[in-house]
């Protein structure tokens, strides 16, 4: 039998990090969600949620 998948580690971004992330997402050329998610070590959907709000 294969091993169960490991749980993802919870990552909390500070307010400062979220502000930086939003400013970076508005830069030109616009970075992809994939690039931002790798930089901040959070999921793409998390990046999308932060940028949309």
C-alpha distance matrix in Angstrom:
0.0 3.8 6.6 9.1 12.2 15.0 18.1 21.1 24.0 27.1 30.1 33.6 36.4 39.8 42.7 44.1 40.8 40.9 44.5 43.9 41.0 43.3 46.1 43.9 42.7 46.4 47.3 48.3 46.5 43.9 40.6 37.4 35.0 32.4 34.8 35.6 32.1 31.3 34.5 34.0 30.2 29.7 28.4 30.6 31.1 32.3 34.8 36.0 36.5 38.6 40.7 41.4 42.8
3.8 0.0 3.8 6.5 9.0 11.8 15.1 17.9 20.8 24.0 26.8 30.3 33.0 36.5 39.4 40.6 37.3 37.4 41.0 40.3 37.4 39.8 42.5 40.3 39.2 42.9 43.7 44.7 42.9 40.4 37.0 33.9 31.5 28.9 31.2 32.0 28.4 27.5 30.8 30.4 26.6 26.2 24.9 27.2 27.9 29.0 31.4 32.7 33.4 35.3 37.3 38.2 39.6
6.6 3.8 0.0 3.8 6.4 8.5 11.9 14.9 17.6 20.8 23.7 27.2 30.0 33.5 36.5 37.7 34.6 34.8 38.5 37.8 35.1 37.7 40.4 38.3 37.4 41.1 42.0 43.3 41.7 39.1 35.6 32.7 30.1 27.6 29.7 30.1 26.5 25.6 28.7 27.9 24.1 23.8 22.9 25.5 26.2 26.9 29.4 31.0 31.4 33.1 35.4 36.4 37.6
9.1 6.5 3.8 0.0 3.8 6.4 9.1 12.3 15.2 18.1 21.2 24.6 27.5 30.9 33.8 35.3 32.3 32.2 35.9 35.6 32.8 35.1 38.1 36.2 35.1 38.8 40.0 41.5 40.0 37.1 33.8 30.8 27.9 25.8 28.1 28.2 24.5 24.1 27.1 26.0 22.3 21.4 20.4 23.1 23.3 24.0 26.7 28.1 28.3 30.1 32.5 33.4 34.4
12.2 9.0 6.4 3.8 0.0 3.8 6.5 9.0 12.2 15.2 18.0 21.5 24.2 27.7 30.5 31.9 28.8 28.7 32.4 31.9 29.1 31.5 34.4 32.4 31.4 35.1 36.2 37.7 36.2 33.4 30.0 27.1 24.2 22.0 24.3 24.4 20.7 20.3 23.4 22.3 18.6 17.8 16.7 19.4 19.9 20.5 23.1 24.7 25.0 26.7 29.0 30.1 31.2
15.0 11.8 8.5 6.4 3.8 0.0 3.8 6.5 9.0 12.3 15.2 18.7 21.6 25.0 28.0 29.3 26.3 26.6 30.3 29.8 27.3 29.9 32.7 30.9 30.2 34.0 35.0 36.8 35.5 32.7 29.2 26.7 23.7 21.6 23.4 23.1 19.4 18.9 21.5 20.2 16.4 15.9 15.7 18.8 19.5 19.4 21.9 24.0 24.1 25.4 27.9 29.2 30.0
18.1 15.1 11.9 9.1 6.5 3.8 0.0 3.8 6.4 9.0 12.3 15.6 18.6 22.0 24.9 26.5 23.7 23.8 27.5 27.4 25.0 27.4 30.4 28.9 28.2 31.9 33.3 35.3 34.3 31.2 27.9 25.5 22.2 20.6 22.5 21.6 17.9 18.0 20.3 18.4 14.9 13.8 13.7 17.1 17.2 16.7 19.6 21.6 21.3 22.5 25.3 26.5 27.0
21.1 17.9 14.9 12.3 9.0 6.5 3.8 0.0 3.8 6.3 9.0 12.5 15.2 18.7 21.6 23.1 20.1 20.2 23.9 23.7 21.2 23.7 26.7 25.2 24.5 28.2 29.6 31.6 30.7 27.7 24.4 22.1 18.8 17.4 19.0 18.0 14.3 14.5 16.7 14.7 11.2 10.0 10.2 13.8 14.3 13.5 16.1 18.4 18.3 19.1 21.9 23.4 23.9
24.0 20.8 17.6 15.2 12.2 9.0 6.4 3.8 0.0 3.8 6.3 9.9 12.8 16.0 19.2 20.6 17.9 18.4 22.1 21.9 20.0 22.7 25.4 24.2 24.0 27.7 28.9 31.3 30.6 27.7 24.4 22.6 19.4 18.2 19.2 17.7 14.2 14.3 15.7 13.2 10.1 9.6 11.1 14.8 15.4 13.7 16.0 18.9 18.5 18.6 21.6 23.4 23.5
27.1 24.0 20.8 18.1 15.2 12.3 9.0 6.3 3.8 0.0 3.8 6.6 10.0 13.1 16.1 17.9 15.5 15.7 19.4 19.7 17.9 20.4 23.3 22.5 22.3 25.8 27.4 30.1 29.7 26.6 23.6 22.0 18.6 18.1 19.1 16.9 13.8 14.7 15.5 12.4 10.1 8.7 10.4 14.1 14.0 11.6 14.2 17.0 16.0 15.9 19.1 20.9 20.5
30.1 26.8 23.7 21.2 18.0 15.2 12.3 9.0 6.3 3.8 0.0 3.8 6.5 9.8 12.9 14.3 11.8 12.3 16.0 16.1 14.5 17.2 19.9 19.1 19.3 22.7 24.1 27.0 26.8 23.8 20.9 19.8 16.6 16.4 16.8 14.2 11.5 12.5 12.6 9.2 7.7 6.7 9.5 12.9 13.3 10.3 12.0 15.3 14.5 13.6 16.7 19.0 18.6
33.6 30.3 27.2 24.6 21.5 18.7 15.6 12.5 9.9 6.6 3.8 0.0 3.8 6.5 9.5 11.4 9.6 9.9 13.5 14.2 13.2 15.5 18.2 18.1 18.5 21.5 23.2 26.4 26.6 23.6 21.1 20.5 17.3 17.9 18.0 14.8 12.9 14.4 13.7 9.9 9.9 8.6 11.4 14.2 14.1 10.5 11.9 15.0 13.6 12.1 15.4 17.6 16.6
36.4 33.0 30.0 27.5 24.2 21.6 18.6 15.2 12.8 10.0 6.5 3.8 0.0 3.8 6.5 7.9 5.8 6.4 9.8 10.5 9.8 12.2 14.6 14.7 15.4 18.3 19.9 23.2 23.7 20.8 18.6 18.5 15.7 16.6 16.2 12.7 11.7 13.4 11.9 8.2 9.6 8.7 11.7 13.7 13.9 10.2 10.5 13.7 12.6 10.2 13.0 15.7 14.7
39.8 36.5 33.5 30.9 27.7 25.0 22.0 18.7 16.0 13.1 9.8 6.5 3.8 0.0 3.8 5.3 5.2 6.3 8.7 9.9 10.5 12.5 14.4 15.3 16.5 18.8 20.4 23.9 24.8 22.2 20.4 20.8 18.4 19.7 18.8 15.2 14.8 16.4 14.3 10.9 12.9 12.4 15.4 17.0 17.1 13.4 13.2 16.1 14.8 11.8 14.3 17.0 15.4
42.7 39.4 36.5 33.8 30.5 28.0 24.9 21.6 19.2 16.1 12.9 9.5 6.5 3.8 0.0 3.8 5.4 5.0 6.2 8.7 9.7 10.6 12.4 14.2 15.3 16.9 18.8 22.5 23.8 21.2 20.0 20.8 18.5 20.5 19.6 15.8 16.1 18.2 16.0 12.8 15.3 14.5 16.9 17.9 17.6 14.0 13.3 15.7 14.0 10.6 12.8 15.2 13.1
44.1 40.6 37.7 35.3 31.9 29.3 26.5 23.1 20.6 17.9 14.3 11.4 7.9 5.3 3.8 0.0 3.8 5.4 5.2 6.3 8.6 10.0 10.7 12.3 14.2 15.7 17.0 20.6 22.0 19.9 18.7 20.1 18.4 20.1 18.6 15.0 16.0 17.5 14.6 12.1 15.2 15.2 18.0 18.7 19.1 15.7 14.3 16.9 16.0 12.4 13.7 16.7 15.1
40.8 37.3 34.6 32.3 28.8 26.3 23.7 20.1 17.9 15.5 11.8 9.6 5.8 5.2 5.4 3.8 0.0 3.8 5.4 5.1 6.0 8.6 9.9 10.4 12.1 14.4 15.5 19.0 19.9 17.6 15.9 16.9 15.1 16.5 15.0 11.4 12.2 13.7 11.0 8.3 11.5 11.7 14.5 15.3 16.2 12.9 11.3 14.3 14.0 10.6 11.9 15.3 14.5
40.9 37.4 34.8 32.2 28.7 26.6 23.8 20.2 18.4 15.7 12.3 9.9 6.4 6.3 5.0 5.4 3.8 0.0 3.8 5.4 5.0 6.2 8.6 9.8 10.5 12.6 14.6 18.1 19.1 16.4 15.1 15.7 13.7 15.8 14.9 11.1 11.9 14.3 12.2 9.5 12.4 11.4 13.5 13.7 13.9 10.6 9.0 11.4 10.7 7.1 8.6 11.7 10.7
44.5 41.0 38.5 35.9 32.4 30.3 27.5 23.9 22.1 19.4 16.0 13.5 9.8 8.7 6.2 5.2 5.4 3.8 0.0 3.8 5.4 5.2 6.2 8.6 9.9 10.9 12.8 16.5 18.1 15.7 15.2 16.6 15.3 17.8 16.4 12.8 14.5 16.7 14.2 12.2 15.5 14.9 16.8 16.4 16.7 13.8 11.6 13.4 13.0 9.2 9.3 12.4 11.3
43.9 40.3 37.8 35.6 31.9 29.8 27.4 23.7 21.9 19.7 16.1 14.2 10.5 9.9 8.7 6.3 5.1 5.4 3.8 0.0 3.8 5.5 5.1 6.1 8.5 10.0 10.8 14.4 15.8 13.8 12.9 14.8 14.0 16.0 14.0 10.6 12.9 14.5 11.5 10.3 14.0 14.2 16.3 15.9 17.1 14.5 11.7 14.0 14.5 11.0 10.6 14.2 14.0
41.0 37.4 35.1 32.8 29.1 27.3 25.0 21.2 20.0 17.9 14.5 13.2 9.8 10.5 9.7 8.6 6.0 5.0 5.4 3.8 0.0 3.8 5.5 5.1 6.1 8.8 10.1 13.5 14.3 11.7 10.3 11.6 10.4 12.6 11.0 7.5 9.6 11.8 9.5 8.3 11.7 11.4 13.0 12.3 13.5 11.2 8.1 10.4 11.4 8.2 7.7 11.5 12.0
43.3 39.8 37.7 35.1 31.5 29.9 27.4 23.7 22.7 20.4 17.2 15.5 12.2 12.5 10.6 10.0 8.6 6.2 5.2 5.5 3.8 0.0 3.8 5.4 5.1 6.5 9.0 12.5 13.8 11.0 10.9 12.2 11.3 14.3 13.2 10.0 12.2 14.9 13.0 11.8 15.0 14.0 15.0 13.5 14.0 12.0 8.9 9.9 10.6 7.4 5.6 9.0 9.5
46.1 42.5 40.4 38.1 34.4 32.7 30.4 26.7 25.4 23.3 19.9 18.2 14.6 14.4 12.4 10.7 9.9 8.6 6.2 5.1 5.5 3.8 0.0 3.8 5.4 5.3 6.6 10.4 12.2 10.3 10.8 13.2 13.2 15.9 14.1 11.4 14.3 16.3 13.9 13.5 17.0 16.7 17.9 16.4 17.4 15.6 12.3 13.3 14.3 11.2 9.1 12.3 12.8
43.9 40.3 38.3 36.2 32.4 30.9 28.9 25.2 24.2 22.5 19.1 18.1 14.7 15.3 14.2 12.3 10.4 9.8 8.6 6.1 5.1 5.4 3.8 0.0 3.8 5.4 5.3 8.6 9.7 7.9 7.5 10.2 10.7 13.0 10.7 8.4 11.8 13.4 11.0 11.5 14.9 15.1 16.2 14.6 16.3 14.9 11.3 12.7 14.6 12.0 9.8 13.3 14.6
42.7 39.2 37.4 35.1 31.4 30.2 28.2 24.5 24.0 22.3 19.3 18.5 15.4 16.5 15.3 14.2 12.1 10.5 9.9 8.5 6.1 5.1 5.4 3.8 0.0 3.8 5.6 8.4 9.1 6.0 6.1 8.0 8.4 11.4 10.1 8.0 11.1 13.4 12.0 12.3 15.2 14.6 14.9 12.5 13.9 13.1 9.4 9.8 12.1 10.1 7.3 10.4 12.4
46.4 42.9 41.1 38.8 35.1 34.0 31.9 28.2 27.7 25.8 22.7 21.5 18.3 18.8 16.9 15.7 14.4 12.6 10.9 10.0 8.8 6.5 5.3 5.4 3.8 0.0 3.8 6.7 8.5 6.3 8.3 10.7 11.7 14.8 13.5 11.7 14.9 17.1 15.6 15.8 18.9 18.3 18.5 16.0 17.0 16.3 12.7 12.5 14.4 12.4 9.0 11.4 13.2
47.3 43.7 42.0 40.0 36.2 35.0 33.3 29.6 28.9 27.4 24.1 23.2 19.9 20.4 18.8 17.0 15.5 14.6 12.8 10.8 10.1 9.0 6.6 5.3 5.6 3.8 0.0 3.8 5.9 5.4 7.5 10.9 12.8 15.2 13.1 12.0 15.6 17.1 15.2 16.3 19.5 19.6 20.0 17.7 19.3 18.7 14.9 15.2 17.6 15.5 12.4 15.0 16.9
48.3 44.7 43.3 41.5 37.7 36.8 35.3 31.6 31.3 30.1 27.0 26.4 23.2 23.9 22.5 20.6 19.0 18.1 16.5 14.4 13.5 12.5 10.4 8.6 8.4 6.7 3.8 0.0 3.0 4.7 7.8 11.1 13.9 15.9 13.9 13.8 17.4 18.5 17.1 18.8 21.7 21.9 22.0 19.3 21.1 21.1 17.3 17.3 20.0 18.4 15.1 17.3 19.6
46.5 42.9 41.7 40.0 36.2 35.5 34.3 30.7 30.6 29.7 26.8 26.6 23.7 24.8 23.8 22.0 19.9 19.1 18.1 15.8 14.3 13.8 12.2 9.7 9.1 8.5 5.9 3.0 0.0 3.8 6.3 9.4 12.7 14.2 12.3 13.0 16.5 17.3 16.3 18.4 20.9 21.2 21.1 18.2 20.4 20.8 17.1 17.0 20.2 18.9 15.7 18.0 20.7
43.9 40.4 39.1 37.1 33.4 32.7 31.2 27.7 27.7 26.6 23.8 23.6 20.8 22.2 21.2 19.9 17.6 16.4 15.7 13.8 11.7 11.0 10.3 7.9 6.0 6.3 5.4 4.7 3.8 0.0 3.8 6.5 9.4 11.5 10.2 10.3 13.6 15.1 14.4 16.0 18.4 18.2 17.8 14.9 16.8 17.2 13.5 13.3 16.4 15.4 12.2 14.4 17.3
40.6 37.0 35.6 33.8 30.0 29.2 27.9 24.4 24.4 23.6 20.9 21.1 18.6 20.4 20.0 18.7 15.9 15.1 15.2 12.9 10.3 10.9 10.8 7.5 6.1 8.3 7.5 7.8 6.3 3.8 0.0 3.8 6.7 8.1 6.4 6.9 10.2 11.3 10.9 12.8 14.9 15.0 14.8 12.2 14.7 15.0 11.4 12.0 15.4 14.4 11.9 14.6 17.4
37.4 33.9 32.7 30.8 27.1 26.7 25.5 22.1 22.6 22.0 19.8 20.5 18.5 20.8 20.8 20.1 16.9 15.7 16.6 14.8 11.6 12.2 13.2 10.2 8.0 10.7 10.9 11.1 9.4 6.5 3.8 0.0 3.8 5.2 5.3 6.5 8.6 10.1 10.9 12.6 13.9 13.4 12.4 9.3 11.9 13.1 9.9 10.1 13.8 13.7 11.6 13.9 17.0
35.0 31.5 30.1 27.9 24.2 23.7 22.2 18.8 19.4 18.6 16.6 17.3 15.7 18.4 18.5 18.4 15.1 13.7 15.3 14.0 10.4 11.3 13.2 10.7 8.4 11.7 12.8 13.9 12.7 9.4 6.7 3.8 0.0 3.8 5.5 5.1 5.9 8.5 9.8 10.5 11.3 10.2 8.8 5.6 8.3 9.4 6.5 7.0 10.6 10.9 9.6 11.8 14.8
32.4 28.9 27.6 25.8 22.0 21.6 20.6 17.4 18.2 18.1 16.4 17.9 16.6 19.7 20.5 20.1 16.5 15.8 17.8 16.0 12.6 14.3 15.9 13.0 11.4 14.8 15.2 15.9 14.2 11.5 8.1 5.2 3.8 0.0 3.8 5.5 5.1 6.3 8.7 10.1 10.0 9.7 8.4 6.1 9.7 10.9 8.9 10.1 13.5 13.9 13.1 15.4 18.2
34.8 31.2 29.7 28.1 24.3 23.4 22.5 19.0 19.2 19.1 16.8 18.0 16.2 18.8 19.6 18.6 15.0 14.9 16.4 14.0 11.0 13.2 14.1 10.7 10.1 13.5 13.1 13.9 12.3 10.2 6.4 5.3 5.5 3.8 0.0 3.8 5.5 5.3 6.3 8.8 9.7 10.6 10.6 9.0 12.5 12.8 10.1 12.0 15.2 14.7 13.7 16.6 19.1
35.6 32.0 30.1 28.2 24.4 23.1 21.6 18.0 17.7 16.9 14.2 14.8 12.7 15.2 15.8 15.0 11.4 11.1 12.8 10.6 7.5 10.0 11.4 8.4 8.0 11.7 12.0 13.8 13.0 10.3 6.9 6.5 5.1 5.5 3.8 0.0 3.8 5.4 5.0 6.1 8.1 8.4 9.1 7.8 10.9 10.2 7.2 9.7 12.5 11.3 10.7 14.0 16.0
32.1 28.4 26.5 24.5 20.7 19.4 17.9 14.3 14.2 13.8 11.5 12.9 11.7 14.8 16.1 16.0 12.2 11.9 14.5 12.9 9.6 12.2 14.3 11.8 11.1 14.9 15.6 17.4 16.5 13.6 10.2 8.6 5.9 5.1 5.5 3.8 0.0 3.8 5.5 5.3 5.4 5.1 5.6 5.4 8.7 8.1 6.4 9.3 11.7 11.3 11.7 14.6 16.5
31.3 27.5 25.6 24.1 20.3 18.9 18.0 14.5 14.3 14.7 12.5 14.4 13.4 16.4 18.2 17.5 13.7 14.3 16.7 14.5 11.8 14.9 16.3 13.4 13.4 17.1 17.1 18.5 17.3 15.1 11.3 10.1 8.5 6.3 5.3 5.4 3.8 0.0 3.8 5.6 4.9 6.9 8.1 8.6 12.2 11.6 10.1 13.1 15.5 14.9 15.3 18.3 20.1
34.5 30.8 28.7 27.1 23.4 21.5 20.3 16.7 15.7 15.5 12.6 13.7 11.9 14.3 16.0 14.6 11.0 12.2 14.2 11.5 9.5 13.0 13.9 11.0 12.0 15.6 15.2 17.1 16.3 14.4 10.9 10.9 9.8 8.7 6.3 5.0 5.5 3.8 0.0 3.8 5.6 8.2 10.4 10.9 14.0 12.7 10.6 13.9 16.0 14.5 14.7 18.2 19.6
34.0 30.4 27.9 26.0 22.3 20.2 18.4 14.7 13.2 12.4 9.2 9.9 8.2 10.9 12.8 12.1 8.3 9.5 12.2 10.3 8.3 11.8 13.5 11.5 12.3 15.8 16.3 18.8 18.4 16.0 12.8 12.6 10.5 10.1 8.8 6.1 5.3 5.6 3.8 0.0 3.8 5.6 8.7 10.0 12.5 10.3 8.8 12.5 13.8 12.0 13.2 16.6 17.4
30.2 26.6 24.1 22.3 18.6 16.4 14.9 11.2 10.1 10.1 7.7 9.9 9.6 12.9 15.3 15.2 11.5 12.4 15.5 14.0 11.7 15.0 17.0 14.9 15.2 18.9 19.5 21.7 20.9 18.4 14.9 13.9 11.3 10.0 9.7 8.1 5.4 4.9 5.6 3.8 0.0 3.8 6.9 9.3 11.8 10.1 9.8 13.4 14.6 13.7 15.3 18.2 19.2
29.7 26.2 23.8 21.4 17.8 15.9 13.8 10.0 9.6 8.7 6.7 8.6 8.7 12.4 14.5 15.2 11.7 11.4 14.9 14.2 11.4 14.0 16.7 15.1 14.6 18.3 19.6 21.9 21.2 18.2 15.0 13.4 10.2 9.7 10.6 8.4 5.1 6.9 8.2 5.6 3.8 0.0 3.8 6.7 8.5 6.5 7.2 10.5 11.3 11.0 13.0 15.5 16.5
28.4 24.9 22.9 20.4 16.7 15.7 13.7 10.2 11.1 10.4 9.5 11.4 11.7 15.4 16.9 18.0 14.5 13.5 16.8 16.3 13.0 15.0 17.9 16.2 14.9 18.5 20.0 22.0 21.1 17.8 14.8 12.4 8.8 8.4 10.6 9.1 5.6 8.1 10.4 8.7 6.9 3.8 0.0 3.8 5.4 5.2 6.5 8.8 10.0 11.0 12.6 14.4 16.0
30.6 27.2 25.5 23.1 19.4 18.8 17.1 13.8 14.8 14.1 12.9 14.2 13.7 17.0 17.9 18.7 15.3 13.7 16.4 15.9 12.3 13.5 16.4 14.6 12.5 16.0 17.7 19.3 18.2 14.9 12.2 9.3 5.6 6.1 9.0 7.8 5.4 8.6 10.9 10.0 9.3 6.7 3.8 0.0 3.8 5.4 5.1 6.2 8.7 10.0 10.6 12.2 14.5
31.1 27.9 26.2 23.3 19.9 19.5 17.2 14.3 15.4 14.0 13.3 14.1 13.9 17.1 17.6 19.1 16.2 13.9 16.7 17.1 13.5 14.0 17.4 16.3 13.9 17.0 19.3 21.1 20.4 16.8 14.7 11.9 8.3 9.7 12.5 10.9 8.7 12.2 14.0 12.5 11.8 8.5 5.4 3.8 0.0 3.8 5.4 4.9 6.1 8.7 9.9 10.4 12.4
32.3 29.0 26.9 24.0 20.5 19.4 16.7 13.5 13.7 11.6 10.3 10.5 10.2 13.4 14.0 15.7 12.9 10.6 13.8 14.5 11.2 12.0 15.6 14.9 13.1 16.3 18.7 21.1 20.8 17.2 15.0 13.1 9.4 10.9 12.8 10.2 8.1 11.6 12.7 10.3 10.1 6.5 5.2 5.4 3.8 0.0 3.8 5.4 5.1 6.3 8.7 9.9 11.0
34.8 31.4 29.4 26.7 23.1 21.9 19.6 16.1 16.0 14.2 12.0 11.9 10.5 13.2 13.3 14.3 11.3 9.0 11.6 11.7 8.1 8.9 12.3 11.3 9.4 12.7 14.9 17.3 17.1 13.5 11.4 9.9 6.5 8.9 10.1 7.2 6.4 10.1 10.6 8.8 9.8 7.2 6.5 5.1 5.4 3.8 0.0 3.8 5.5 5.2 6.2 8.6 10.3
36.0 32.7 31.0 28.1 24.7 24.0 21.6 18.4 18.9 17.0 15.3 15.0 13.7 16.1 15.7 16.9 14.3 11.4 13.4 14.0 10.4 9.9 13.3 12.7 9.8 12.5 15.2 17.3 17.0 13.3 12.0 10.1 7.0 10.1 12.0 9.7 9.3 13.1 13.9 12.5 13.4 10.5 8.8 6.2 4.9 5.4 3.8 0.0 3.8 5.5 5.2 6.0 8.7
36.5 33.4 31.4 28.3 25.0 24.1 21.3 18.3 18.5 16.0 14.5 13.6 12.6 14.8 14.0 16.0 14.0 10.7 13.0 14.5 11.4 10.6 14.3 14.6 12.1 14.4 17.6 20.0 20.2 16.4 15.4 13.8 10.6 13.5 15.2 12.5 11.7 15.5 16.0 13.8 14.6 11.3 10.0 8.7 6.1 5.1 5.5 3.8 0.0 3.8 5.6 5.3 6.4
38.6 35.3 33.1 30.1 26.7 25.4 22.5 19.1 18.6 15.9 13.6 12.1 10.2 11.8 10.6 12.4 10.6 7.1 9.2 11.0 8.2 7.4 11.2 12.0 10.1 12.4 15.5 18.4 18.9 15.4 14.4 13.7 10.9 13.9 14.7 11.3 11.3 14.9 14.5 12.0 13.7 11.0 11.0 10.0 8.7 6.3 5.2 5.5 3.8 0.0 3.8 5.6 5.5
40.7 37.3 35.4 32.5 29.0 27.9 25.3 21.9 21.6 19.1 16.7 15.4 13.0 14.3 12.8 13.7 11.9 8.6 9.3 10.6 7.7 5.6 9.1 9.8 7.3 9.0 12.4 15.1 15.7 12.2 11.9 11.6 9.6 13.1 13.7 10.7 11.7 15.3 14.7 13.2 15.3 13.0 12.6 10.6 9.9 8.7 6.2 5.2 5.6 3.8 0.0 3.8 5.6
41.4 38.2 36.4 33.4 30.1 29.2 26.5 23.4 23.4 20.9 19.0 17.6 15.7 17.0 15.2 16.7 15.3 11.7 12.4 14.2 11.5 9.0 12.3 13.3 10.4 11.4 15.0 17.3 18.0 14.4 14.6 13.9 11.8 15.4 16.6 14.0 14.6 18.3 18.2 16.6 18.2 15.5 14.4 12.2 10.4 9.9 8.6 6.0 5.3 5.6 3.8 0.0 3.8
42.8 39.6 37.6 34.4 31.2 30.0 27.0 23.9 23.5 20.5 18.6 16.6 14.7 15.4 13.1 15.1 14.5 10.7 11.3 14.0 12.0 9.5 12.8 14.6 12.4 13.2 16.9 19.6 20.7 17.3 17.4 17.0 14.8 18.2 19.1 16.0 16.5 20.1 19.6 17.4 19.2 16.5 16.0 14.5 12.4 11.0 10.3 8.7 6.4 5.5 5.6 3.8 0.0
